[in-house]
Amino acid sequence: MHSHQDDGQIAQWLGERESGTYADGRRYDDIQYLQCKLILKPDRFTSAHVFKEFAALVQRAAATTGVGYQHTPKSQQRPEVREVLFLDTGGYHLYNNSFIVRRRIAYEDGFAIGDPEIVFKYRSDNMAKAQALDARPHIDGKYKIKFKLEVMPLKERIGGLRRLLSHNVEFGLSQAPQAARIVMSSLGNMSLPELTQIFPTLGTIKCDGPNDVSLVNQTIVEELLQDICLLDFGHHTAATANLGLWRARGDHHAFVGEFAFQLRFTGPDDIKHKALNHCERFFLELQQVAADWLSLTTTKTGAVYRLKGNPPQAHE
């Protein structure tokens, strides 16, 4: 093994893992994704030109820190449009217990395409809790587990890092049991016990009050997503960076922007610490360069939950 004394924060976080097994004896999932993200003020997003404006800042931070920057084919195209909606009880029992359930549909030329994607997440800054959570759904079809280390700026100032561990599962709606498919495609009401049949780990939630699950804040989010570039951190480690804008369907009220890039690896030992340290330097530099754009205290999901001025408990 290499020496760890000059390792940055991200490399240290990745090295911090629990060994253990889930109830059926299967080994804990390993972190296989590192996602760095900056939440941006929505009022900067006034036209498509903004995507190029922000790309110039990314290019500047990359040049300063010696990170490779390349245009991607999609960076010259129009942004992709997706529709995202969140499901929860009226009392936000999922979100207040660190769970998120959302449905996402891609659009092309105004029409929904492909299989709607169901995403279930558990988020915590505690490695032991996040790793011990068994995210596997109770469905017969295919699903994909994504255990991520998400890195964001500090809430109180620019130039630092904080983390959220996100233990996710994703599957196409067609893979879910028939009853759940009907509810999740029509957004009919579903109860927490019914949702728990698909995501057994929700069984830990104590639900006082109505347990029907519906659209959070009656809001359907329109997501515009634009690839910006490919970032190369050396040591065979590169990531596509993109810029997203979330706005409300209907009045098009823009409530949050996000810049993000994600590194993928087979396990924490599979990625070179030099690449991680390079990535960290770039991310800290970008915070400085893009300081005027940053919204430090928000997360995207938090922004949707707070739309109607009804904040849930902020565990994020």
BELTA-V114741 format. One record per helix or strand of 3 or more residues. SS is the DSSP state (H for helix, E for strand). FROM is the first residue (numbers start at 1). TO is the last residue. If there is no record, write none. Layout:
ss-><SS | SS>
from-><FROM | FROM>
to-><TO | TO>
This chain:
ss-><H | E | H | H | E | H | E | H | E | E | H | E | E | H | H | H | H | E | H | E | E | E | H | H | H | H>
from-><9 | 33 | 42 | 49 | 68 | 73 | 80 | 93 | 99 | 111 | 127 | 144 | 162 | 173 | 178 | 192 | 200 | 212 | 216 | 221 | 238 | 254 | 268 | 273 | 291 | 300>
to-><15 | 40 | 44 | 65 | 70 | 76 | 89 | 96 | 108 | 124 | 132 | 152 | 172 | 175 | 186 | 198 | 204 | 215 | 218 | 232 | 248 | 264 | 270 | 289 | 293 | 305>
